[in-house]
């Protein structure tokens, strides 16, 4: 289902959509689309446009809500998103510890990263970010190292400032080291926002880094 990132971005670009996210916890199972309306949006009109997007961009049969499988592309044709995309997360929380599994998708390939940490509110987002980086390493050449430096959850405010996550990631190559910072809004799960912020930190470099391994 390599169309998932295209559908997610197309829905996010619709006027009247405040946020949209596709969740795909099991790459072999169904995906779900969650849409939040912008303030003052015509919900009926936005809903129609979302359904049109699912049909036109995702190839979804709106009667069965199943993906129509297109004809295979010509040989040598490469289809996919230019960067790895966050497509799923699962959390196994115990009394004192929690384990997080993050799935990333790139050019039809799905990889997972696993990380564990203390089952605390402060440690949960860092564990999710660490799992995302472990998954990301599967797409990077062996000459590249990435490491989470710090991650901070910034609380929102009473006058409307949204809650966000900021993440700093060090990227080390033979040419030297750089530190990148990414941000993401907390819409539902702060761990999901931590993953998005961590990927956002590296987005400006990922295409070039991945190209080194091709």
C-alpha positions in Angstrom: 0.0 0.0 0.0 2.6 2.5 -1.1 -0.2 5.0 -1.8 -0.8 5.6 1.9 1.7 8.6 2.1 0.2 10.1 -1.0 -3.4 9.8 0.4 -2.3 11.3 3.8 -0.6 14.3 2.2 -3.4 14.9 -0.3 -6.0 14.9 2.5 -3.8 17.2 4.6 -3.7 19.7 1.7 -7.5 20.0 1.5 -9.0 23.3 2.6 -10.9 22.8 5.7 -8.7 20.0 7.1 -6.8 20.8 10.2 -5.0 17.5 10.4 -5.1 14.1 8.8 -3.1 10.9 9.7 -3.2 7.4 8.3 -2.5 4.6 10.9 -1.3 1.3 9.7 -0.1 -0.7 12.7 0.1 -4.0 10.7 1.5 -3.7 7.2 -0.5 -6.8 6.3 -3.7 -5.4 7.8 -6.1 -2.5 7.2 -5.2 1.1 7.4 -7.4 3.8 9.1 -7.6 7.5 8.2 -8.3 10.1 10.9 -9.3 13.6 9.8 -9.8 16.7 12.0 -11.8 19.6 10.6 -10.5 23.1 10.7 -12.5 25.6 12.7 -15.4 26.9 10.7 -15.0 24.3 7.9 -18.1 23.0 6.0 -17.9 19.5 7.3 -20.2 18.0 4.7 -18.1 19.5 1.8 -14.8 18.5 3.4 -16.1 15.0 3.9 -17.0 14.8 0.2 -13.6 16.0 -0.8 -11.9 13.5 1.5 -13.9 10.7 -0.1 -13.0 12.0 -3.6 -9.4 12.0 -2.6 -9.6 8.4 -1.3 -11.0 7.4 -4.7 -8.8 9.4 -7.0 -5.5 9.3 -5.1 -5.7 6.1 -3.2 -7.8 4.1 -5.7 -10.3 3.2 -2.9 -13.5 1.5 -3.9 -15.9 3.6 -1.8 -18.6 0.8 -1.7 -16.2 -1.8 -0.3 -13.6 0.5 1.1 -10.9 -1.7 -0.4 -7.9 -0.7 -2.4 -8.0 -1.4 -6.1 -4.8 -3.0 -7.1 -3.4 -1.2 -10.2 -1.6 -2.8 -13.0 2.1 -3.3 -12.3 4.3 -0.4 -13.4 6.7 -0.9 -16.4 10.0 -2.6 -15.7 12.5 -0.2 -14.4 9.9 2.3 -13.1 10.4 3.2 -9.5 7.4 4.3 -7.5 7.3 5.5 -4.0 7.7 8.4 -1.6 11.0 10.2 -1.7 11.5 9.7 2.0 10.6 7.0 4.6 7.1 7.6 6.0 5.8 6.7 9.5 3.1 4.1 8.9 2.5 2.4 12.3 3.3 2.2 15.9 2.5 -0.3 18.7 3.2 0.0 22.4 3.5 -2.8 24.9 3.4 -1.2 28.3 4.2 -3.3 31.4 4.1 -2.2 35.1 7.6 -0.6 35.0 8.7 -0.8 31.4 7.3 -0.2 28.0 8.4 -1.4 24.5 7.6 0.6 21.3 7.7 -0.7 17.8 7.7 1.9 15.0 7.1 1.0 11.3 8.5 3.1 8.5 7.7 2.6 4.8 9.8 3.5 1.8 9.4 2.5 -1.8 7.1 -0.4 -0.9 9.5 -1.7 1.8 8.4 -1.8 5.5 10.8 -1.9 8.3 10.3 -1.8 12.1 12.4 -0.4 14.9 12.1 -1.6 18.5 13.1 0.3 21.6 12.3 -0.1 25.3 12.4 2.2 28.3 10.8 3.1 31.6 7.0 3.3 31.6 7.0 7.0 32.5 5.3 9.9 30.8 8.7 11.6 30.2 10.4 8.5 28.8 7.6 7.3 26.5 8.2 9.8 23.7 11.9 9.3 23.8 11.5 5.6 23.5 9.2 6.1 20.5 11.8 8.4 18.9 14.6 5.9 19.5 12.5 3.2 17.8 11.9 5.4 14.8 15.7 6.0 14.4 16.4 2.3 14.7 13.9 1.7 11.9 15.4 4.5 9.8 18.9 3.0 10.0 17.6 0.2 7.8 17.3 2.6 4.9 20.6 4.5 5.5 24.1 3.5 4.3 26.5 1.9 6.8 28.6 5.1 6.7 25.8 7.1 8.4 25.0 7.2 12.0 22.0 8.9 13.6 21.3 9.4 17.3 18.7 11.2 19.4 20.3 14.0 21.3 17.3 15.4 23.2 13.5 15.5 23.0 11.2 17.9 24.7 7.4 18.1 25.0 6.3 21.7 25.0 3.0 22.2 26.7 0.3 24.3 25.0 -1.3 27.4 26.5 -4.7 28.5 27.6 -4.9 31.0 24.8 -4.6 28.5 22.0 -1.0 27.6 21.6 -0.8 23.9 20.6 1.2 21.3 22.4 4.3 20.3 20.4 7.3 18.0 20.5 10.8 19.1 19.6 13.4 16.6 18.7 17.2 17.0 18.1 19.0 14.4 16.1 22.8 14.1 15.5 23.8 12.8 12.0 27.4 11.6 11.8 29.0 10.9 8.4 32.6 10.7 7.2 32.3 14.4 6.3 31.5 15.4 9.9 28.6 15.8 12.2 25.4 17.9 12.2 22.6 18.4 14.6 19.1 18.8 13.2 15.9 19.9 15.0 12.4 18.9 14.1 8.9 19.7 15.5 5.5 18.1 15.4 2.1 19.0 16.9 0.6 16.7 19.5 -2.7 15.7 18.1 -3.5 12.5 20.0 -0.6 10.4 21.1 2.5 12.3 22.3 4.6 9.2 21.2 3.4 9.6 17.6 4.3 13.3 17.7 7.8 12.3 18.9 8.2 10.0 15.9 7.0 12.7 13.5 9.3 15.3 15.1 12.3 13.0 14.9 11.7 12.3 11.2 11.1 16.0 10.6 14.5 16.7 12.0 16.2 14.6 9.3 13.8 15.2 6.4 16.0 17.8 4.7 18.8 15.3 4.5 17.2 12.0 4.1 16.9 11.9 0.3 20.7 12.6 0.0 21.7 10.2 2.7 19.6 7.4 1.3 20.9 8.1 -2.2 24.4 7.2 -1.0 23.3 3.6 -0.4 21.7 3.1 -3.8 
